[in-house]
């Protein structure tokens, strides 16, 4: 059975890129009837941020991405926090050292910094590997007694022993076969001095023990693939399949999407609010619409159906349709997709899901509230538009749109307003358009003038829902009052 995992580090909020990785793992598992695991990679305790893990859970819950196994619900292959798996790592690191696949290194930070500075000047770059490891302090150049002493003092890291001038073969489901000469690789640190594993070691051990069959992660981890392949080879384990997802680029296409881009251009980069930073939830996005959009950042499903639910995507997901190149983020497209999903909801669903945004409408109109939501639904782009779009039903305009007032400067609003009032007093709203036409013919005034003055009076601008439907809901008395307010405006 296919088993995939999303393995974030709790070092801050979940970014759009991380959420897309979680989504693609979930889609792949659901499409193939497999299991989706959430594993928290918290071995770097110095970078751990309070509440990050809870934020990851809350974000996935809001989006409707439900892991089959995770630190909260557990599972057969737990624990699911790496900080709780330390004994396992100690066992396997010793196994690797005993087999000659790894060794202890005792270099100080100062020694490494000096060597790095020298090589960068002379060779353009520094690598700690088979070509120069004999120059450094490590167990390969030390006696057993010296090694045991320094290890006992906690003065050692463990490095992977990479043989020189070998070809390591690995494969990626998106990019095909990848060949790398080991002379281009470093003897990566696998275990730090504090006894905690690095990403590379813990990642491989956990994926093996949790029986992960396919690793789906971001493109930034592609350079690590040969190292991970070498670790699998050193243990004699079969490596899982790999899939590295393309970068999500900022709107200019000139770099990876970042929080700074969002702050600068006014759009969120997190699913839900993080501290004082707004997320897509608070910006007024439906979770299903948010997932629908980020799924298209790197995946081009067959057909022209851009609007898909999570279940739709689970059925349609195909690795062959994942692109290699970076995907440019487009906030306007994200909002358009959200608008389409909002339009698919019934008025009753909108009211049920968003009681806060529809409270004033429900309080004033009761059972008629869904009819009003149906009337304005197509105008909604974000959930947060609900209050503003329905405001004209529940409140008199406080301010008038200046551009709208400029457009009716040539109209005698007092005269037209008086004629509108007279038409209202003498006609039912259902017949009001005909009354406007008759009054206009008698006074040589076009229908447009009646419509514009009335709309500005009741809405405050020249945009809004169908005017006559709006008037039916607010009634004659409210309309007459709002007309007086406009007529008397200086």
C-alpha positions in Angstrom: 0.0 0.0 0.0 1.2 3.5 -0.8 2.3 5.5 2.2 3.3 9.1 2.0 4.2 11.7 4.6 4.2 15.5 5.1 7.1 16.3 7.4 7.2 20.0 8.4 9.6 21.5 11.0 7.9 23.5 13.7 10.1 26.6 13.2 7.4 29.0 12.2 4.0 29.2 10.4 3.0 26.9 7.5 3.7 28.7 4.2 1.7 28.2 1.0 4.5 26.0 -0.3 4.3 23.7 2.7 0.6 23.5 2.4 0.8 22.6 -1.3 3.3 19.8 -0.3 0.8 18.5 2.2 -2.0 18.7 -0.3 -0.1 16.8 -3.0 0.8 14.1 -0.5 -2.8 13.8 0.5 -4.0 13.7 -3.2 -1.5 11.1 -4.1 -2.4 8.9 -1.1 -6.2 9.2 -1.7 -5.9 8.6 -5.5 -4.1 5.3 -4.8 -6.0 4.3 -1.7 -2.9 4.7 0.5 -2.1 6.4 3.8 -1.1 10.0 4.5 1.1 10.6 7.5 2.0 13.8 9.3 5.4 13.6 10.9 6.8 16.6 12.9 10.6 17.0 12.3 11.6 18.9 15.4 15.2 17.7 15.9 16.5 21.3 15.7 15.3 22.4 19.1 17.1 25.7 18.9 14.9 26.8 16.0 11.7 25.4 17.3 9.0 28.1 17.7 6.2 27.8 20.3 2.8 27.0 18.9 4.2 26.1 15.4 3.1 22.5 15.7 -0.4 23.4 16.7 -0.5 26.0 13.9 0.3 23.2 11.4 -2.5 21.0 12.8 -5.0 23.9 12.7 -4.1 24.9 9.2 -4.5 21.4 7.8 -7.8 21.1 9.7 -9.1 24.3 8.3 -8.2 23.2 4.8 -9.9 19.7 5.3 -6.6 17.8 4.9 -6.9 14.9 7.3 -3.8 12.8 8.0 -4.3 9.1 8.7 -1.5 9.1 11.3 0.0 12.0 13.2 1.4 13.0 16.6 -2.1 13.5 18.0 -4.0 10.5 16.8 -1.0 8.2 16.8 -0.6 5.1 14.6 1.3 1.9 14.2 4.6 3.6 13.3 4.9 6.3 16.0 6.0 8.3 17.7 5.5 10.9 15.1 7.7 13.6 16.5 11.4 13.1 15.8 12.3 14.5 19.2 10.6 11.4 20.7 12.6 9.0 18.5 16.1 9.7 19.8 16.8 6.1 20.9 16.0 4.8 17.5 18.5 7.2 15.9 21.2 6.2 18.3 20.8 2.5 17.4 21.0 3.1 13.7 23.9 5.6 13.8 25.9 3.1 15.7 25.0 0.5 13.1 26.3 2.8 10.4 29.5 3.5 12.2 30.2 -0.2 12.9 29.7 -1.0 9.2 32.2 1.7 8.1 29.5 3.9 6.5 30.0 6.8 8.9 32.7 8.2 11.2 33.2 10.6 14.1 34.6 14.1 13.4 36.0 16.3 16.1 36.7 19.6 14.2 35.9 22.8 15.9 33.8 25.5 14.3 36.9 27.7 14.1 38.9 25.0 12.2 36.0 24.5 9.7 35.6 28.3 9.2 39.3 28.7 8.5 39.3 25.8 6.0 36.1 27.1 4.3 37.6 30.6 4.0 40.9 29.2 2.5 39.1 26.9 0.0 36.7 29.6 -1.1 39.6 31.8 -2.0 41.7 29.2 -3.7 39.1 26.8 -5.1 35.8 28.8 -5.2 34.1 26.5 -2.6 34.6 24.2 0.3 33.5 20.6 0.7 34.4 18.2 3.6 34.8 14.9 1.7 37.1 12.1 0.7 39.5 14.5 -1.0 40.4 16.4 2.2 39.0 14.5 5.2 42.5 13.3 6.0 43.4 16.9 6.9 40.8 17.2 9.6 40.4 15.8 13.1 38.2 12.7 12.9 38.2 9.0 13.9 39.6 8.0 10.5 42.8 9.8 11.5 42.8 9.0 15.3 43.5 6.0 17.5 40.6 4.0 19.0 41.6 5.4 22.5 41.6 9.0 21.3 38.3 8.5 19.5 36.6 6.9 22.5 37.9 9.7 24.8 36.5 12.5 22.6 33.3 10.7 21.9 32.9 10.2 25.7 33.4 13.9 26.2 30.6 14.7 23.8 33.1 16.4 21.4 32.1 14.6 18.3 29.7 14.7 15.4 29.0 11.8 13.1 29.6 12.2 9.3 28.5 10.1 6.4 31.6 8.5 4.7 31.2 9.1 1.0 33.6 7.3 -1.3 35.3 9.4 -3.9 34.7 9.3 -7.7 31.7 7.0 -7.6 28.4 7.6 -9.5 25.3 7.7 -7.4 22.0 7.0 -9.2 18.7 8.2 -8.0 15.3 8.8 -9.7 12.6 11.4 -9.5 9.1 10.9 -10.7 9.0 14.5 -12.0 12.5 14.9 -13.4 13.6 11.4 -14.3 16.9 9.8 -13.5 19.6 11.8 -11.8 23.3 10.9 -11.8 25.8 12.6 -9.5 29.6 12.0 -9.0 30.3 11.5 -5.3 33.3 13.8 -5.5 30.8 16.6 -5.8 29.2 15.6 -2.5 30.1 16.3 1.2 30.5 13.9 4.1 27.3 15.3 5.6 26.8 15.5 9.3 24.3 12.9 10.4 24.4 13.3 14.2 25.2 16.5 16.0 27.2 16.9 19.2 24.1 17.0 21.3 23.1 13.6 20.1 20.3 14.8 17.9 20.2 13.7 14.2 20.3 16.1 11.3 17.5 16.3 8.8 19.3 13.9 6.4 19.7 11.0 8.8 16.4 11.2 10.7 14.6 11.7 7.5 15.9 8.5 5.9 15.6 6.4 9.1 12.0 7.5 9.7 10.9 7.0 6.1 12.3 3.5 6.2 10.8 2.6 9.6 7.4 4.2 8.7 7.4 2.2 5.5 7.1 5.4 3.3 6.8 4.3 -0.3 6.9 7.8 -2.0 8.5 11.0 -0.7 6.8 14.1 -2.1 8.6 17.3 -1.1 9.7 20.7 -2.4 12.4 21.2 -5.1 14.7 22.8 -2.5 15.4 19.3 -1.3 16.5 17.9 -4.7 20.2 18.5 -4.0 19.9 16.3 -0.9 18.6 13.3 -3.0 22.0 11.8 -3.7 23.0 11.9 0.0 19.7 10.2 0.9 20.3 7.6 -1.7 23.7 6.9 -0.4 22.3 6.5 3.1 19.8 4.0 1.8 22.6 2.2 0.1 24.7 2.2 3.2 22.0 0.5 5.2 21.1 -1.9 2.4 17.5 -0.5 2.3 15.3 0.0 -0.7 14.8 3.7 -1.3 11.2 5.0 -1.7 10.2 6.8 -4.9 10.8 10.5 -4.9 8.9 13.5 -6.3 10.2 17.0 -6.0 7.7 19.7 -6.5 8.5 22.9 -8.5 9.0 26.2 -6.6 6.2 28.6 -6.1 7.5 31.9 -7.5 6.4 35.4 -6.6 4.1 37.2 -9.1 7.1 38.7 -11.0 8.6 35.2 -11.5 11.9 36.4 -10.2 12.2 34.5 -7.0 10.6 32.2 -4.5 7.3 33.5 -3.0 8.0 34.9 0.5 6.2 36.6 3.3 8.0 39.8 2.3 6.3 39.6 -1.2 2.9 39.2 0.5 3.5 42.1 2.9 4.7 44.3 0.0 1.9 43.5 -2.4 -1.0 43.0 0.0 -1.8 39.3 0.0 -1.5 36.5 2.5 1.1 33.7 2.3 -0.2 31.6 5.3 -3.4 29.5 5.4 -4.7 31.0 8.7 -3.6 33.9 10.9 -0.2 33.7 12.5 0.2 36.1 15.4 -0.7 39.5 13.9 -0.3 38.3 10.3 -3.6 37.6 8.4 -4.1 34.3 6.6 -6.3 33.2 3.7 -9.1 32.3 6.2 -9.2 35.8 7.6 -8.9 37.4 4.2 -12.2 35.7 3.3 -11.2 32.6 1.3 -13.1 29.4 1.4 -10.8 26.5 2.4 -11.8 24.5 -0.6 -11.1 27.4 -3.0 -7.7 28.0 -1.4 -6.8 24.3 -1.9 -8.1 24.5 -5.5 -5.9 27.4 -6.3 -2.6 26.1 -4.7 -3.1 22.7 -6.4 -2.8 24.5 -9.7 0.6 25.9 -8.7 2.7 23.2 -10.4 -0.1 20.8 -11.4 -2.0 21.1 -14.7 -4.9 18.6 -14.7 -6.3 17.4 -18.0 -9.4 19.1 -19.3 -10.6 22.6 -18.8 -12.3 22.2 -15.4 -10.4 24.7 -13.2 -12.9 24.6 -10.4 -12.5 21.5 -8.3 -13.3 20.2 -4.9 -10.8 18.2 -2.8 -12.6 15.1 -3.8 -12.5 16.1 -7.5 -8.8 16.6 -7.2 -8.3 13.3 -5.4 -9.8 11.5 -8.4 -8.0 13.6 -11.0 -4.5 13.8 -9.5 -1.8 12.4 -11.8 2.0 12.7 -11.3 2.5 12.9 -15.0 0.8 16.3 -15.0 3.2 17.9 -12.5 5.4 20.5 -14.2 9.1 20.8 -13.7 9.3 24.6 -13.9 8.4 27.1 -11.2 4.8 28.1 -10.8 4.1 31.9 -10.6 1.7 33.0 -7.9 -1.3 35.0 -9.0 -3.5 36.5 -6.3 -6.1 37.7 -8.7 -6.5 34.2 -10.0 -6.8 32.9 -6.5 -9.6 35.4 -5.8 -11.4 34.4 -9.1 -11.3 30.8 -8.1 -12.7 31.7 -4.7 -15.5 33.6 -6.4 -16.5 30.6 -8.4 -16.6 28.4 -5.3 -18.8 31.0 -3.5 -21.2 31.0 -6.4 -21.5 27.3 -6.1 -22.7 27.5 -2.6 -26.4 27.9 -1.8 -27.5 31.0 0.1 -28.4 28.7 3.0 -24.9 27.2 3.0 -23.3 30.6 3.0 -25.4 31.8 6.0 -24.8 28.6 7.9 -21.0 28.7 7.3 -20.6 32.4 8.0 -23.1 33.4 10.7 -21.0 36.4 11.9 -20.9 38.0 8.4 -24.6 37.5 7.9 -25.8 38.4 11.4 -27.2 41.8 10.7 -29.0 40.5 7.6 -30.5 37.6 9.6 -31.5 39.9 12.5 -33.4 42.3 10.2 -34.9 39.9 7.6 -35.1 36.6 9.3 -36.3 33.9 6.8 -35.9 36.3 3.9 -32.2 36.5 4.4 -31.4 33.6 2.0 -33.3 35.4 -0.7 -31.1 38.5 -0.3 -27.9 36.4 -0.3 -29.1 34.8 -3.5 -29.6 38.2 -4.9 -26.0 39.4 -4.2 -24.2 36.1 -4.4 -22.7 36.7 -7.8 -21.1 39.9 -6.6 -19.1 38.1 -3.9 -15.4 37.6 -4.4 -14.4 37.0 -0.8 -16.5 35.9 2.2 -15.6 39.3 3.7 -17.5 41.0 0.9 -20.8 39.7 2.5 -21.1 42.5 5.1 -20.3 45.3 2.6 -22.5 43.9 -0.2 -25.5 43.5 2.1 -25.0 46.7 4.0 -27.5 48.6 1.8 -30.2 46.2 2.9 -29.7 46.9 6.6 -28.2 50.4 6.9 -28.7 53.9 5.3 -25.6 55.1 3.4 -23.3 57.1 5.6 -21.1 58.3 2.8 -21.6 58.6 -0.9 -19.1 57.5 -3.5 -17.5 60.7 -4.8 -17.1 59.4 -8.4 -20.8 58.5 -8.4 -21.7 62.1 -7.3 -19.5 63.5 -10.1 -21.3 61.4 -12.6 -24.7 62.8 -11.7 -23.5 66.4 -11.5 -25.5 67.3 -14.6 -28.6 65.8 -13.2 -30.9 68.0 -11.1 -31.0 65.5 -8.3 -33.6 67.5 -6.3 -36.0 67.5 -9.2 -35.3 63.9 -10.1 -35.4 62.9 -6.5 -38.8 64.6 -6.0 -40.1 62.8 -9.1 -38.8 59.5 -7.8 -40.5 60.1 -4.4 -43.8 61.0 -6.2 -43.6 57.8 -8.3 -43.0 55.7 -5.1 -45.9 57.3 -3.3 -48.3 56.7 -6.2 -47.1 53.2 -7.4 -46.2 49.8 -6.0 -42.5 49.0 -6.3 -43.3 46.2 -8.7 -44.6 48.9 -11.1 -41.9 51.5 -10.3 -39.9 51.2 -13.5 -43.0 52.0 -15.6 -43.7 54.9 -13.3 -40.2 56.2 -13.8 -40.6 56.0 -17.6 -43.9 57.9 -17.5 -42.5 60.6 -15.2 -39.5 60.9 -17.4 -41.5 61.3 -20.6 -43.6 64.0 -18.9 -40.5 65.9 -17.8 -38.1 65.1 -20.7 -35.8 63.2 -18.4 -34.3 59.8 -19.3 -34.8 56.6 -17.4 -31.1 56.5 -16.6 -31.3 59.7 -14.4 -34.1 58.1 -12.3 -32.1 54.9 -11.9 -28.9 56.6 -11.0 -30.3 59.0 -8.4 -32.3 56.3 -6.8 -29.4 53.9 -6.7 -27.0 56.5 -5.2 -29.7 57.4 -2.6 -30.3 53.8 -1.4 -26.8 52.3 -1.9 -24.4 55.2 -1.8 -22.8 54.3 -5.1 -23.7 53.4 -8.7 -23.0 49.7 -8.2 -25.0 47.1 -6.2 -27.7 44.5 -6.6 -30.7 44.7 -8.8 -32.3 48.1 -7.9 -35.9 47.1 -7.9 -35.3 43.8 -6.0 -33.4 45.9 -3.4 -36.3 48.3 -3.1 -38.8 45.5 -2.6 -36.8 44.3 0.5 -36.1 47.7 2.1 -39.6 49.0 1.3 -41.1 52.5 0.5 -40.4 54.2 3.8 -36.7 53.4 3.9 -36.3 54.4 0.3 -38.1 57.7 0.8 -35.9 58.5 3.8 -32.7 57.7 1.9 -33.9 59.9 -1.0 -34.4 62.8 1.4 -30.9 62.3 2.7 -29.5 62.6 -0.8 -31.7 65.5 -1.9 -30.7 67.4 1.2 -27.0 66.7 0.9 -25.1 70.0 0.3 
